[in-house]
Amino acid sequence: SQQGEEDPQALSIQEGENATMNCSYKTSINNLQWYRQNSGRGLVHLILIRSNEREKHSGRLRVTLDTSKKSSSLLITASRAADTASYFCATDPSNTGKLIFGQGTTLQVKP
Amino acid sequence: DAMVIQNPRYQVTQFGKPVTLSCSQTLNHNVMYWYQQKSSQAPKLLFHYYDKDFNNEADTPDNFQSRRPNTSFCFLDIRSPGLGDAAMYLCATSSDRGQETQYFGPGTRLLVL
């Protein structure tokens, strides 16, 4: 069964706008990670947030984690056309390195 | 730059013809993973090596095998590819298991004719 659900499945915005993606998961976690995947390419790690953290920033990225609701959000501020990609959340519930990915949000940023 | 390299980037094979995909890393990481990603889906873990210790996922078909001859290299063998095995195959590494960032290669897209 899926660990992560993401919404929206697809998001289209204009350059300069903010983009918010949400992820929900089912079991308790030690951390949650966000990855980006450009079309036809491998995944790139964006940010890891631990279960005892509520918010984390990295450049234009802001991630929140609410363990009581088993949810996380990724905010990209001042989006650019180069941010066009699919974004996946991932958890490792068994703490063995087995990442379980959400279905992903496909973001299109129009110039 | 330290990185994860996958070859080839595109592989075309015939139904039932064995194929091998390769992955190498210069990160000197202990753990190497193989994921399968079908079109518009999330990556799904097939198996991983923790050093020389092989860990197969319960739902990975027997058709998929892996070898890790040394720290740097890992291979994915598909013994008899079917049409349903057409996918992107992603290799990843991490320094240790659990709570660790995984570093992904660019992937090999497999087409089965």
Contacts between the chains, C-beta under 8 A, distances in Angstrom:
chain1	res1	chain2	res2	distance
A	4	B	42	7.9
A	30	B	98	7.4
A	30	B	99	5.4
A	31	B	99	5.5
A	33	B	101	6.9
A	35	B	104	7.8
A	40	B	88	7.6
A	40	B	107	7.6
A	40	B	109	7.1
A	41	B	106	5.6
A	41	B	107	6.6
A	42	B	4	7.7
A	42	B	6	7.7
A	42	B	90	5.7
A	42	B	104	3.9
A	42	B	105	5.2
A	42	B	106	4.6
A	42	B	107	4.8
A	43	B	43	7.0
A	43	B	90	6.9
A	43	B	92	7.6
A	43	B	102	7.9
A	43	B	104	4.4
A	44	B	104	7.1
A	45	B	101	4.8
A	45	B	102	6.8
A	45	B	103	6.9
A	45	B	104	7.8
A	48	B	101	6.0
A	50	B	99	7.8
A	88	B	42	6.2
A	88	B	43	7.6
A	92	B	98	6.2
A	92	B	99	6.9
A	95	B	97	7.7
A	95	B	98	4.1
A	95	B	99	6.5
A	96	B	55	7.9
A	96	B	97	5.3
A	96	B	98	5.8
A	97	B	31	5.8
A	97	B	33	7.1
A	97	B	48	6.3
A	97	B	50	7.6
A	97	B	94	6.0
A	97	B	96	7.8
A	97	B	97	3.6
A	97	B	98	5.6
A	97	B	100	6.7
A	97	B	102	7.6
A	98	B	45	5.5
A	98	B	48	7.4
A	98	B	57	7.5
A	99	B	33	8.0
A	99	B	43	7.8
A	99	B	45	6.7
A	99	B	102	6.3
A	100	B	45	7.9
A	101	B	42	3.8
A	101	B	43	5.4
A	101	B	44	7.8
A	102	B	42	6.4
A	103	B	41	7.2
A	103	B	42	5.4
A	104	B	42	5.9
